[in-house]
Amino acid sequence: MGVTLFTFLTSLIWVSIFAIVIKILSRQMILLRTFSIYPLFFLICLCLIRFFLPTELFYTQIIRSKNLLPFIQYVLTYPLISVKGITINVLAILILISGGIALYKFCIKISEYRRLYNIFSIFPACQDQRVKLTLEKIQNLIEIRKDIKIIVDKSIRTPAIVGFQSQIIILPDINFTDDELFGVLLHELQHYHQRHVIIKSICDIIQTIFWWNPFFRYFNSEVEHTLEMHSDEKVSYYLNSQQQMCYLNAIIKVIQNQEKSQKKSILTCCLVEEAKSDRLEQRFKMLLESNYSKIKKQRSKMLIPITFFLLMLSYTFVIQPYSEPSIQNYGNMTEISSENYFVKTDSGYDLYNEQGEIIATISVIDDSLKHLKIINEGGKP
């Protein structure tokens, strides 16, 4: 087991595959009616796990590329400039440019969120007793004991919840009925209760790092839509049919309020995301047709072994460049003793003789050398 450049690249391939599947499946109403949003939710979890664990397991097989990857590796690692023992190649330049842009985007996003939170922090809390009593009722209903501040203001486009440690619920100045207000606040508190803010923020980081990957272009919007539907599902469990209609009417009021405003929302979890009409149509259909209440928990549990299988499948191979080592790599050695051994490194393997002297550095172990012992850099075989 280990983490190398090639295990990371393989992990990136799988995360991109999962991101594409999420985009495709998010449009399938039959899937949503059968399993709710859990297939999408589990795929998002797979993306996160695969991204943060770009390693190889005991059953991982190496897929050797003898033409394309060695050529790409040669181009990327060809030394362009060498100054005082420091070699600069194409790969280093790409990493610096990509990392610099990602850091810039990340700083901009953090700055926007901090500025937004600081602005809301100085807003006076809502003193409307109806709003405060409704919030207290919902907190008791879903067992949330934390103090949560509510702000109501005309400049707010859509209800949302912001903050990690200290949460603030923000509401537009819209005349909601009691049932509409109950549904709206329940939706936002479900975002907090289900830890959606954390999931969305992690996905923000992933998309920021891979800003150059076209498969991640719509990743955030798909995740956001999935989390909104997940919150809708949790809300539906506490509302009767009449209250659900009021909840949908509240969403319509928010949409109308958004159309009046020219400002763009950068909020993490909100009642109405920057969505297309087909996504809103999905949310309305799932509630109007009572699809959430028809879904049995046993169906969703069937997805757990499938998800685990997909995760294990993603570790079955690692793509690495392959080329025959030159005679210079082995020096004057004519025979490899069974006492020789490999030490695994970040870029491949170092071959040592029985005296502990390094005699070769290779990226892929040839079939004829697989009988030799492999030791990790820490010294454990």
N, C-alpha and C positions, 0 to 999 in steps of 0.2 A: 504494500500500500504506500502511495506517495503522491505528491503534487508536483507536476512538471509543466513546462510551457505547453506540451502537447495534450496533457490531460485537461488543461484549462481551455485550450482551443476546442477539444472534443466536447467539453461541457458547454461552451458557447454554441456549438452546433445544436445540441439537444435543447437548450433553452430557447433557441430560435424556432426549433420545431414545435415546442410546446406553445410558444407565442402565436405561431401560425394556426395551430389547432384551436386555441382559444378563440381566435378571430372567426374561424369557420363555424365552430359549434355555437358561438353566441348568437348566431342568426337562426338556429334551428328550434322552432317552437315545439316540435314533437319531443325533442330532448328535454326542454324546459318543463313541458307538461308531465313528462314521465319521471324525471329525477330532480326537478327544480334547477337551481343554479349550482348544485354540488359538483357535477363534472367540471365546470369552469373553475369553481373554487379549489378543487383538488389539483387541477392543472396549474393554477397560480402557485399553490404550495410546492408543486414539483419544480416550477421555475426557480423558486426561492431556494429550495434544498439543493438543486443541481448547481445553482450559481455559487452558493457558499461552500459546497463540498466538491470542488473540481479535482477529485482524486481518482485513483484506480483501486479496484478491489482484488481479492485473491483469484477470482475467475476471469478477470479482464484479459481480453486477447488483443494483441497488437496487430493492427492492419498496416502493412508496410507499403508505402508508396515509393516506387523506384524511379518515377519520372517527374511528376508534377511537383510534389512536395520538396524533393531535393533541389529542384530548380528554384522554387520559391525561396527555400531556405538559403540557397547560394546568393540570390539577389538581395534578400533582406539583410544578410550578415556580411556582405562584401564590404571590406573596410574602405571608407571614403576619405577619412582624415585620421591621422594618428598624431597626437600631440602629447609628449611626455608620458608615453605608455598608455594613454587613454585613446581607445579606438572608437571612432564614430561611424556607424553604418546606417543604412536606410531604416532598419528596424528601430534603432534608437531615436532617429528623427521622428518617425511615425508615432512612437510611444510618447515622445515629448509633446508633439502637436496635439495628439488625441487626448492625452492627460491634461494638457493645459486648457483645452476647450472644455473638457468635462469639469475641471475644477472651476472654471469661470462660470459655467452654467449652474453648477451646484451652489456656488457662492451667491449668484443672483437669486436663485430659488429660495435659499435660506434667508437672504436679506428681505425678500418679499414677504415671506411668512412671518418673520420677526417683526417687520414693520406693521404688517396687518394685525398681528396679535397685540403689539404695543398700542396700536390705535384703539382696538376694542377694549383693552385693559382700562383705558382712561374714560371710556364711555360709562355713564351712570347706569346702574342695574335697573331693570324694569321694576316698577313699583305697582304694576297692575295686579291686584289681588287675584283676579281670575286666572291670569297666567301663572302666578306663583303657586296657587292651589292646584292647578292642573299638573304642573311639574312635580309637586310633592306627591300627588296621587300616583303618577307614573313611576316615580322612584320607589315608592312603596310596593307597587305592583311587580316590578322586575328586580327589586331588592338592590337598589343602588343607594349607598349611604353617603356618598360624597356630595359636598356642596358644589353646586353648579350655577354659575352666573348666567342670567338671561339679559340680552340687549335687544331692544326694539328700536329701529330707526328707518327713516324713509330712504336713506342711501343704500340700504342692503337690498340686494336683488333676490336672494333666495335663502330660505332657512338653511343653517349649517351649524356644525360643531367644530370648534378650533381648539388647539392646545393639546399638549401631551400630559403634563402633570396637573395643571389647573385648566379645566375645560370651561369654555364659554359657548353658550348656544346663542346664535344671532338670528333674529327674525325680521323680515321686512314689515313695514307698517301697513299691514293688510287686515281688513276687517274679517277675521276668521270667526266662524260659529264655534260653539263649545266642542262639538264633535270634530270639527276640522282642526281646531287647535290641539285637541287630544291626539289625533293621528299624526300631526306634524311633529309635535314634541316627542311622541313615542318613536317616530322614525329616527330622529336625531339621537335620542338616548340609546337606541339599538346600535347605532354606529359606535358609540362609546362602549356599550356592553359587549359587543362582538369584536372589539379591538380593530375595527376597520381603519382607524386613523394610522395605526402602526403599519398595517399591511400596505396601505396605499403609499405611505412615506417610503417604505423599503423599495416598492416598485418604482417610485420616483427616482430613487438613487440608482437603481439598475438601468433605467432608461437614460439617465444623465450620463452614466459611464459609457453606455453603448449608443450614444447619440448618432454615431456614424453607421449603425446597422439598420438597414431599411425595414427589417422584420420587427423592430422595436418602435417603429414610428407611431403605431396606433395601440401599442401595448398598454399605455396608461389609461387611455379612454376605455378600452375593453375591461380593464380591471375596475375602473370606476363604475362602469355600468353594472358589472357583476355584483359589486358591493352594494349598489343601490337596490338591486333586485333582492339581494340577501336580506337587507333591512326591510324591504317591502314584505317579504315572506314572514319575518318575525313579527312585524306589525299586524299582519292578517290574523295571527293566532289570537289576538286580544280584541279584535273588532267583530261585531256582528255585521250582517249584510248592509244594514242602513248606515252604520258608522263607516264601513268601507267605501260606500258611495260618497259620503262626506269627505273622506280622506282623498279620494280621486278628485273631487271638486276643489279641494285645497290645492292640489297639484296644478289644476287648470288655472286657478287664481295666481299662483306663483309664475306660471308660464306667461300669463298676460302681463304681470308686473315686470318680468324680464324683457318683454318686447318693448316696454316703455323706456327702458334704460339702455344707454349705449356702452356702459361699462362692462368689461369682461371680468368674470369671476375667476379667482385663482384659489378658491377654497378647496380644502382637501376632501371633505365629505359633506355633501349638501343634498337637499331634497330633490332638486332638479339639476342634474349635471349638464355641461355643455353638450347636449345630445342631439342626435338627429331624430326626425319624427318616427322612424321605424323602431328606435329603442323605446321611446315613450309608448308607442303602440304595443310593444311587447309587455311592458309593465302593466298597462291598462288591461290587456287581454288576460294576463295571469291572474289579476284580481277580479275582473268582471266575470270571468268564467269559473271562478272558484277553483282554479287549478292547484293552488297551494294546498287547499284542504283535501284534495283528492290524492295527493302524493303520500304514499306510505313510507314510513321511516325504513322499513326493511329494504325497499328498493335502493335507497341511498347507501345503505350499509353494504350492498353488493359492489359498490364502487371502490370500497376500501382495498380489497385484495387486487382489483384491477389497477388501482393507483400504485400499490406496492410493486406489482409486476412491472409496470412501466418504469418505475424508478430503478429497479434492478436491471431491467433491460438496457437502460441508458448507460450502465457501467460495463456492458459486455465487451466494448472495444475501445481502443485508443488509436487514433491515426498518427503515425510517425513517418518521417522520411527514412528511406533506407538506401544505403550505398555500401559497396564492399570497401572495407578499410584498406588503405594503401600500405605498402611494405614499410613506409616510414613510420607508420603508427606502431608497428611491432618491432622496429629496430632490427637487430640481428637475430631475433628469436626464430628458431626453426621448429620448435615443438612446445606445445602448451601442456604443462603438467596438470594432473588432477588436483594438485595442491594449490594451484592458482585460484583466485577468487575475484569476484566483482564487488565494487562499492557503488551503490546507487547514488547519483547526484541529481541536481535539478535539471541538467541538460542531457543526461543519459547515464553511462556507466564508466567507471575507471577500472581497468584490469590490472591486478597486482600479482606478482609472483610470490613464492613461498617465503621469500626474505622480506616481504612487505614493500617491495619497490614497484612503483607504477610503471607499467610497460605499454599501456595503450589506453586511449579514450575513445569510446564508441557511443553512438546514440541508440542502437538497437542490437540486442544480443543475437548472434547468428545461431541457427539450429545446432551447429556442431559444438557450440559452447554452452548450451543450456544445462549441461550436467554440472557445471561449476557452481559453487556456493555464491549466493548474492547477499551482501551485507548492506544495511542502511547506513547513512552517514553517521548516525548516532552510535554505531557499533553493534547493533543487534541484527542477526540474520533474519 
